[in-house]
Amino acid sequence: MAEGDGSRSILRASRQELSVGCGYGVEDAYSGKDRRCYARVKDHIFIFCYPEDAGQILIEATSRDVSAEGLCFDTDAFIHKDTEFFLEMYAPVDYYKRVLEAITIKVRVVWQELLVLPQGSNKWRIGLEFIAINKEDRAKIAKYVEEGFVNRR
């Protein structure tokens, strides 16, 4: 990637937002503690994961929870921590899911956890951080999460 490449500046802005907006440094974000900057809502949103060089879909899944900074999902596939890829998310425009909008986001795996299931078919729970997302899309996701809280009261 060239130094002037927009995706690098988005990555820097994302890390800066994490550092400034939450009151702690980027290194603290990966200390294993729940230090989310944004509220999250448990919801099943369709996602597709693609390799960075574009190509076939690697994983089709639904989220377990989502926030404006990342999401969590379960899969049969193990994905290494710090792996980066593109995620296509079918984000609801409103809480009632009357309209879905496809949003493409560059993500990084920040944690994974083995889920040992009684049936013997183990799965992985994967936590993703949004590292390149435009402001409008982040705002749409944040609004959706907030509407989820308001409408569940």
C-alpha positions as a LaTeX table, in Angstrom:
\begin{tabular}{lrrr}
\hline
Residue & $x$ (\AA) & $y$ (\AA) & $z$ (\AA) \\
\hline
Met1 & 0.00 & 0.00 & 0.00 \\
Ala2 & 1.31 & 3.44 & $-0.85$ \\
Glu3 & 1.84 & 5.94 & 1.95 \\
Gly4 & $-0.80$ & 8.26 & 0.50 \\
Asp5 & $-3.32$ & 5.43 & 0.25 \\
Gly6 & $-6.66$ & 6.41 & 1.83 \\
Ser7 & $-7.05$ & 3.08 & 3.60 \\
Arg8 & $-3.93$ & 3.75 & 5.71 \\
Ser9 & $-5.29$ & 7.11 & 6.78 \\
Ile10 & $-8.59$ & 5.45 & 7.70 \\
Leu11 & $-6.65$ & 2.93 & 9.78 \\
Arg12 & $-4.72$ & 5.72 & 11.53 \\
Ala13 & $-7.95$ & 7.64 & 12.12 \\
Ser14 & $-9.60$ & 4.53 & 13.52 \\
Arg15 & $-6.76$ & 3.97 & 16.00 \\
Gln16 & $-6.71$ & 7.64 & 16.90 \\
Glu17 & $-10.47$ & 7.62 & 17.52 \\
Leu18 & $-10.02$ & 4.59 & 19.75 \\
Ser19 & $-7.29$ & 6.30 & 21.70 \\
Val20 & $-8.90$ & 9.71 & 22.04 \\
Gly21 & $-12.58$ & 8.74 & 22.17 \\
Cys22 & $-12.22$ & 6.11 & 24.88 \\
Gly23 & $-9.58$ & 7.66 & 27.08 \\
Tyr24 & $-7.05$ & 4.83 & 26.83 \\
Gly25 & $-4.32$ & 3.79 & 24.41 \\
Val26 & $-4.57$ & 1.27 & 21.60 \\
Glu27 & $-2.38$ & $-1.21$ & 23.50 \\
Asp28 & $-4.87$ & $-1.17$ & 26.40 \\
Ala29 & $-7.66$ & $-2.08$ & 24.01 \\
Tyr30 & $-6.21$ & $-5.57$ & 23.58 \\
Ser31 & $-5.51$ & $-6.33$ & 27.22 \\
Gly32 & $-8.34$ & $-8.87$ & 27.41 \\
Lys33 & $-10.73$ & $-6.63$ & 29.35 \\
Asp34 & $-14.01$ & $-5.45$ & 27.89 \\
Arg35 & $-13.12$ & $-1.86$ & 27.02 \\
Arg36 & $-15.61$ & $-1.09$ & 24.29 \\
Cys37 & $-16.05$ & 2.55 & 23.38 \\
Tyr38 & $-19.51$ & 2.03 & 21.93 \\
Ala39 & $-22.65$ & 0.32 & 23.15 \\
Arg40 & $-23.44$ & $-3.03$ & 21.58 \\
Val41 & $-26.63$ & $-4.91$ & 20.96 \\
Lys42 & $-27.15$ & $-8.66$ & 20.62 \\
Asp43 & $-28.48$ & $-9.22$ & 17.15 \\
His44 & $-28.21$ & $-11.60$ & 14.21 \\
Ile45 & $-27.00$ & $-9.66$ & 11.18 \\
Phe46 & $-25.88$ & $-11.46$ & 8.02 \\
Ile47 & $-22.16$ & $-11.17$ & 7.28 \\
Phe48 & $-19.84$ & $-12.43$ & 4.55 \\
Cys49 & $-16.06$ & $-12.51$ & 4.99 \\
Tyr50 & $-13.70$ & $-12.05$ & 2.02 \\
Pro51 & $-9.89$ & $-12.19$ & 1.77 \\
Glu52 & $-8.08$ & $-8.87$ & 1.32 \\
Asp53 & $-7.25$ & $-9.61$ & $-2.31$ \\
Ala54 & $-10.99$ & $-10.03$ & $-3.07$ \\
Gly55 & $-12.19$ & $-13.37$ & $-4.18$ \\
Gln56 & $-14.59$ & $-16.01$ & $-3.03$ \\
Ile57 & $-16.48$ & $-15.79$ & 0.23 \\
Leu58 & $-14.51$ & $-17.41$ & 3.03 \\
Ile59 & $-17.21$ & $-17.40$ & 5.70 \\
Glu60 & $-20.96$ & $-16.81$ & 5.77 \\
Ala61 & $-22.34$ & $-16.19$ & 9.25 \\
Thr62 & $-24.64$ & $-14.13$ & 11.42 \\
Ser63 & $-23.39$ & $-11.85$ & 14.14 \\
Arg64 & $-23.99$ & $-12.49$ & 17.84 \\
Asp65 & $-23.60$ & $-8.85$ & 18.78 \\
Val66 & $-22.67$ & $-5.65$ & 17.01 \\
Ser67 & $-21.43$ & $-2.17$ & 17.90 \\
Ala68 & $-20.09$ & 0.78 & 15.94 \\
Glu69 & $-16.55$ & $-0.46$ & 16.55 \\
Gly70 & $-16.86$ & $-4.20$ & 15.82 \\
Leu71 & $-18.85$ & $-7.38$ & 16.07 \\
Cys72 & $-18.75$ & $-10.97$ & 17.27 \\
Phe73 & $-19.80$ & $-14.13$ & 15.42 \\
Asp74 & $-19.50$ & $-17.92$ & 15.64 \\
Thr75 & $-17.96$ & $-20.07$ & 12.92 \\
Asp76 & $-16.55$ & $-23.53$ & 12.26 \\
Ala77 & $-13.36$ & $-21.95$ & 10.91 \\
Phe78 & $-10.40$ & $-20.93$ & 13.06 \\
Ile79 & $-9.11$ & $-17.46$ & 12.17 \\
His80 & $-5.79$ & $-16.29$ & 13.61 \\
Lys81 & $-5.65$ & $-13.18$ & 15.79 \\
Asp82 & $-4.61$ & $-10.06$ & 13.83 \\
Thr83 & $-5.87$ & $-11.53$ & 10.53 \\
Glu84 & $-7.33$ & $-8.74$ & 8.39 \\
Phe85 & $-10.04$ & $-9.21$ & 5.79 \\
Phe86 & $-13.12$ & $-7.56$ & 4.34 \\
Leu87 & $-16.55$ & $-8.08$ & 5.82 \\
Glu88 & $-19.78$ & $-7.38$ & 4.02 \\
Met89 & $-22.49$ & $-6.71$ & 6.56 \\
Tyr90 & $-26.18$ & $-6.46$ & 5.79 \\
Ala91 & $-26.96$ & $-3.77$ & 8.33 \\
Pro92 & $-30.54$ & $-2.85$ & 9.11 \\
Val93 & $-31.36$ & 0.79 & 8.48 \\
Asp94 & $-33.73$ & 0.75 & 11.46 \\
Tyr95 & $-34.37$ & $-1.47$ & 14.46 \\
Tyr96 & $-37.34$ & $-3.19$ & 12.83 \\
Lys97 & $-35.16$ & $-4.37$ & 9.90 \\
Arg98 & $-37.54$ & $-3.09$ & 7.23 \\
Val99 & $-34.58$ & $-2.18$ & 5.00 \\
Leu100 & $-31.11$ & $-3.73$ & 4.91 \\
Glu101 & $-28.06$ & $-1.96$ & 3.55 \\
Ala102 & $-24.82$ & $-3.66$ & 2.50 \\
Ile103 & $-21.78$ & $-2.13$ & 4.20 \\
Thr104 & $-18.23$ & $-3.26$ & 3.38 \\
Ile105 & $-15.74$ & $-2.90$ & 6.22 \\
Lys106 & $-12.10$ & $-3.85$ & 6.65 \\
Val107 & $-11.79$ & $-5.79$ & 9.91 \\
Arg108 & $-9.16$ & $-7.39$ & 12.13 \\
Val109 & $-9.57$ & $-10.40$ & 14.41 \\
Val110 & $-8.87$ & $-9.18$ & 17.96 \\
Trp111 & $-9.78$ & $-12.37$ & 19.82 \\
Gln112 & $-11.05$ & $-15.89$ & 19.34 \\
Glu113 & $-12.47$ & $-18.42$ & 21.76 \\
Leu114 & $-13.04$ & $-22.14$ & 21.28 \\
Leu115 & $-16.63$ & $-23.15$ & 22.02 \\
Val116 & $-16.80$ & $-26.76$ & 23.14 \\
Leu117 & $-20.28$ & $-27.97$ & 22.27 \\
Pro118 & $-21.92$ & $-31.06$ & 23.77 \\
Gln119 & $-22.58$ & $-32.52$ & 20.32 \\
Gly120 & $-18.82$ & $-32.66$ & 19.69 \\
Ser121 & $-18.91$ & $-30.21$ & 16.77 \\
Asn122 & $-16.86$ & $-27.39$ & 18.23 \\
Lys123 & $-17.03$ & $-23.83$ & 16.95 \\
Trp124 & $-15.00$ & $-20.67$ & 17.29 \\
Arg125 & $-16.34$ & $-17.37$ & 18.60 \\
Ile126 & $-14.52$ & $-14.56$ & 16.79 \\
Gly127 & $-14.28$ & $-10.90$ & 17.85 \\
Leu128 & $-13.67$ & $-8.35$ & 15.11 \\
Glu129 & $-12.58$ & $-4.72$ & 15.20 \\
Phe130 & $-13.61$ & $-2.39$ & 12.37 \\
Ile131 & $-10.31$ & $-0.90$ & 11.15 \\
Ala132 & $-11.49$ & 0.82 & 7.97 \\
Ile133 & $-15.08$ & 2.04 & 7.87 \\
Asn134 & $-16.38$ & 5.36 & 6.63 \\
Lys135 & $-17.91$ & 7.73 & 9.17 \\
Glu136 & $-21.41$ & 7.55 & 7.69 \\
Asp137 & $-21.50$ & 3.76 & 7.93 \\
Arg138 & $-20.20$ & 3.82 & 11.52 \\
Ala139 & $-22.88$ & 6.39 & 12.37 \\
Lys140 & $-25.59$ & 4.18 & 10.81 \\
Ile141 & $-24.48$ & 1.21 & 12.88 \\
Ala142 & $-24.32$ & 3.34 & 16.06 \\
Lys143 & $-27.84$ & 4.65 & 15.38 \\
Tyr144 & $-29.12$ & 1.11 & 14.83 \\
Val145 & $-27.58$ & $-0.06$ & 18.12 \\
Glu146 & $-29.06$ & 2.90 & 20.00 \\
Glu147 & $-32.50$ & 2.24 & 18.49 \\
Gly148 & $-32.16$ & $-1.35$ & 19.64 \\
Phe149 & $-31.72$ & $-0.21$ & 23.23 \\
Val150 & $-34.58$ & 2.29 & 23.07 \\
Asn151 & $-37.02$ & $-0.21$ & 21.52 \\
Arg152 & $-36.17$ & $-3.04$ & 23.94 \\
Arg153 & $-37.08$ & $-1.04$ & 27.05 \\
\hline
\end{tabular}
